[in-house]
Amino acid sequence: MKPLEGITVLELSTYIAAPSCGRILATQGARVIKVESPAGDVERKFGPTLFCPANEEENPIYDTLNGGKDAVCLNLKDPEDMKRFHHLLEHADVFLTNNRLAPLKKMGLDYDSLKEKYPRLVYAILLGYGEKGPKVNFPGFDAIAMFATGGFIQDMMVEAPGAYPTYLPMGFGDLICGTILSGAIGTALMGREKTGTGDYVSISLYGAGMWLFSIMSTGTQFGYQWPRGRYQGGPMGVPYKTKDGAWVLPVVNEYERYWTSFCKCVGAEEIIDEPRFCTKQATFDPKNREDLIRYFEKKIIELDSDELVKKLEDCDIIASKLGHFKDNHTSEQALVNGFMMPITYPNGDQITLAQPPVKMGKIEQSQAERAHAIGADNAAVFEEFGIK
């Protein structure tokens, strides 16, 4: 028995963040009923933006987020359909949404309107900027509410002639929020077992950004500055280009412990005892730091990337060649762990889809699944719940 078997989630959502939460809950055993308007979730049409198909036969981006759910179509502007929606709420354990607060209140689907009517309901909402403040009713995408407003896009740019802010990340802020929210919902359900009443659970893209960027932002209160140039990074913590054109990134947090080993790996034995370089404190000097990075550049450009990574790994130094997104779908490490799972579409296309990363002993490996068409499960769900 999966941990969430017997739990019904009513999902009123669009785009990525809330649907990803519902997808995770479904893999953990919850019955997730996704309610869409007749126009459908706009994410159903997003695929072509990334050269992906987006049709009834094959829609991999939408399927990644919505496989394993029942699909119900309701027009909540229609009073009869709103009654049907409330009938579903009567049987739901969780209401999951990413609609804005003002429209929810207008529809009578805000928390205050529902908490007395459905006292055992866990009300889970994903917001742009939180429940208060000047942006409380602003719409939010992770690119704006998290990465633009939160500083990532500006402060991760490379300071160089002709530089421009890094390309906006797509979806991974949404997915992080959906993942965090799924855990909070589980916590609220556990609390309900103790108290007998539901709860209000929320996360915002902006608030999550504050948390996710906190390691990088906290020091700015004491003078640490972003963006960082290449020669402002740690000498054993910046990418280096190798002879075969690849880039290798080592990450060494215990500088003195791994200094000698790193020097031997890159053929820099002659500087092991150099006072300007051999301690972390010495490399706080900007000139020493830049000189050392430039020195390592000249050494590492003579090495093959696979050879270098093997030497570093043998010395217990964490390192990797820089990969590409396209590599993820054929990675042996991803496939053998089920982080990517194969799917074959009716048209014969064979690809892989990412899976929720949480593993539990009582849950079998999740499978790549096609999402249901808009309203495909209306008849079955209505009959099951006695909805006319």
SVG drawing of the C-alpha trace seen along z (x, -y; Angstrom):
<svg xmlns="http://www.w3.org/2000/svg" viewBox="-28 -48 87 50">
<polyline fill="none" stroke="black" stroke-width="0.4" points="0.0,0.0 1.4,-3.4 1.5,-6.0 -1.1,-8.3 -3.6,-5.6 -7.1,-6.6 -6.2,-10.3 -8.1,-12.4 -6.5,-15.5 -8.7,-18.0 -6.3,-20.0 -7.3,-23.3 -4.1,-24.3 -2.3,-25.5 1.3,-25.7 4.0,-23.9 4.4,-24.5 1.1,-23.2 0.7,-20.4 4.2,-19.1 3.0,-18.9 0.0,-16.9 2.2,-14.6 4.4,-13.8 1.4,-13.1 0.0,-10.8 3.2,-8.7 2.9,-8.4 -0.6,-6.9 -3.0,-9.8 -6.0,-9.9 -5.5,-13.2 -8.4,-14.7 -7.3,-17.6 -10.0,-20.1 -9.6,-22.1 -11.7,-24.7 -13.0,-23.8 -10.0,-25.6 -7.6,-23.3 -4.4,-23.9 -2.3,-26.4 0.7,-24.1 -0.9,-21.6 0.2,-23.9 3.7,-24.8 5.7,-22.1 6.4,-23.8 8.3,-26.5 11.0,-23.9 10.5,-22.1 8.4,-19.4 5.1,-18.0 2.0,-19.0 -1.0,-17.1 -3.4,-14.4 -1.1,-11.7 2.2,-13.0 2.7,-15.8 5.9,-15.0 6.2,-18.2 2.6,-18.1 2.8,-14.4 5.8,-14.9 3.7,-17.0 0.3,-15.4 0.6,-11.7 -1.3,-9.6 -4.1,-12.0 -7.8,-11.9 -8.8,-14.7 -12.1,-16.4 -13.5,-19.4 -15.7,-21.9 -16.6,-25.5 -16.6,-27.1 -18.4,-30.2 -21.4,-27.9 -23.3,-27.6 -24.1,-23.9 -20.5,-23.1 -19.5,-25.0 -22.0,-22.8 -20.2,-19.7 -16.9,-21.2 -18.2,-21.6 -19.5,-18.0 -15.9,-16.9 -14.6,-19.1 -16.9,-17.3 -15.0,-14.1 -11.5,-15.6 -8.8,-15.5 -6.6,-18.1 -7.5,-21.1 -4.5,-22.1 -4.4,-25.3 -2.2,-28.0 -5.0,-30.5 -4.5,-34.0 -6.1,-35.0 -8.5,-37.6 -10.1,-35.3 -10.4,-32.5 -12.2,-34.8 -14.5,-36.0 -15.4,-32.3 -15.8,-31.5 -12.9,-29.1 -10.6,-31.0 -9.5,-29.4 -11.8,-31.4 -14.8,-30.5 -14.0,-26.8 -12.5,-26.0 -15.8,-25.9 -17.6,-24.1 -15.0,-21.4 -13.2,-21.3 -11.0,-18.3 -9.8,-19.8 -6.1,-20.5 -6.0,-23.7 -2.7,-24.0 -2.0,-27.0 1.0,-28.1 1.4,-31.9 3.6,-34.3 4.7,-36.6 2.9,-35.5 -0.3,-36.4 0.6,-40.0 2.4,-43.1 2.2,-45.3 2.5,-42.3 0.0,-40.1 -2.3,-39.9 0.5,-39.9 0.7,-36.9 4.0,-35.0 6.2,-32.9 9.4,-31.5 11.4,-33.5 10.1,-36.7 9.0,-36.2 12.0,-34.0 14.9,-34.4 14.5,-38.0 13.2,-39.7 15.3,-37.4 18.6,-38.3 19.6,-35.1 19.5,-36.3 21.4,-39.5 23.9,-38.2 24.8,-35.0 25.8,-36.9 29.5,-36.9 31.1,-40.3 32.9,-40.7 32.8,-42.9 29.5,-42.4 28.1,-40.3 24.4,-40.2 22.2,-38.5 22.0,-34.8 19.2,-33.2 16.2,-32.8 15.8,-29.3 12.6,-27.5 10.5,-25.7 12.9,-24.5 11.9,-27.1 8.3,-25.9 9.3,-22.3 11.2,-23.1 8.1,-24.9 5.9,-22.0 8.2,-19.5 8.4,-21.4 4.6,-21.9 4.1,-18.2 6.0,-17.5 4.1,-20.2 0.8,-18.7 2.0,-15.4 2.8,-17.1 -0.6,-18.7 -2.3,-15.4 -0.3,-13.9 -1.4,-16.8 -5.0,-16.2 -4.7,-12.6 -3.8,-14.1 -6.3,-17.0 -9.1,-15.9 -9.0,-19.2 -7.4,-20.3 -5.0,-23.2 -3.8,-25.9 -0.5,-25.3 1.1,-27.7 4.4,-28.4 5.3,-31.3 7.8,-31.5 9.3,-34.7 9.5,-33.3 11.1,-30.1 13.7,-32.2 14.5,-34.0 15.2,-30.6 17.0,-29.0 19.3,-32.0 20.0,-32.6 23.5,-31.2 24.4,-33.5 22.5,-36.5 23.3,-36.6 26.9,-37.7 25.8,-40.7 24.8,-42.3 28.4,-42.3 29.9,-43.5 30.1,-40.3 29.4,-41.4 27.7,-39.8 28.1,-39.2 31.5,-37.4 34.1,-37.5 36.0,-34.4 39.1,-35.4 37.1,-36.1 36.1,-32.5 37.9,-29.9 40.9,-28.5 39.7,-24.9 36.0,-25.9 35.8,-27.3 35.5,-25.4 38.7,-24.8 38.9,-24.1 40.8,-21.0 42.8,-19.9 39.8,-18.1 37.6,-21.3 35.5,-20.1 35.1,-22.0 35.8,-20.4 34.4,-21.8 36.1,-20.7 34.5,-21.8 36.8,-21.9 35.5,-23.3 38.3,-22.1 41.1,-24.0 44.2,-22.9 43.0,-19.3 42.9,-18.8 45.5,-21.3 48.4,-18.9 46.3,-16.3 44.8,-18.8 48.2,-20.1 49.4,-16.6 46.4,-15.9 46.9,-18.9 50.7,-18.6 51.4,-21.6 53.7,-20.0 56.1,-22.9 53.7,-25.2 52.6,-22.9 54.6,-24.9 54.1,-28.3 53.0,-30.6 50.9,-32.8 48.7,-29.8 48.9,-26.9 46.4,-28.3 42.8,-29.4 43.5,-32.6 46.3,-33.4 43.9,-33.2 41.6,-35.8 44.1,-38.2 42.6,-39.1 46.0,-39.1 47.0,-35.7 43.6,-34.3 43.8,-35.5 47.4,-34.4 46.6,-30.9 43.6,-30.5 45.6,-31.6 48.3,-29.2 45.9,-26.3 44.4,-27.3 47.8,-26.7 48.2,-23.4 44.7,-22.0 44.5,-23.0 47.2,-20.4 45.1,-17.6 42.3,-15.4 39.0,-15.9 38.3,-12.2 41.9,-11.7 41.6,-14.8 38.2,-13.8 39.5,-10.3 42.6,-11.6 40.5,-14.0 37.9,-11.3 40.7,-9.0 41.8,-11.6 38.3,-12.0 37.9,-15.4 34.4,-16.1 34.5,-17.0 32.6,-16.6 32.8,-17.5 30.1,-20.1 27.2,-18.4 24.3,-19.5 20.6,-19.2 20.4,-16.8 22.7,-14.3 20.1,-13.9 17.8,-11.8 20.4,-9.1 22.5,-9.2 23.1,-5.7 23.1,-7.1 19.7,-8.7 18.2,-5.6 19.4,-3.0 18.0,-5.0 14.7,-5.7 15.2,-9.4 14.4,-9.2 11.9,-6.6 11.2,-5.5 7.9,-6.0 6.7,-4.9 4.0,-7.1 1.3,-5.7 3.2,-7.3 6.2,-5.2 8.3,-8.0 10.5,-6.5 11.8,-9.1 12.4,-9.4 10.5,-11.6 11.9,-12.8 10.3,-11.3 9.6,-12.8 12.9,-12.2 11.6,-11.2 12.2,-7.5 10.4,-5.5 10.6,-1.9 6.9,-1.3 6.6,-2.9 7.5,-1.1 9.4,-3.0 7.1,-5.6 6.6,-5.1 6.4,-7.6 2.7,-8.1 0.6,-9.9 -1.7,-12.6 -5.4,-12.2 -7.2,-14.3 -9.3,-17.3 -12.4,-15.9 -11.5,-12.3 -12.6,-11.1 -15.8,-13.2 -18.2,-10.3 -16.3,-7.9 -15.6,-10.5 -19.2,-11.8 -20.6,-8.3 -18.3,-7.4 -19.2,-10.5 -22.9,-10.5 -22.6,-13.8 -25.5,-14.6"/>
</svg>
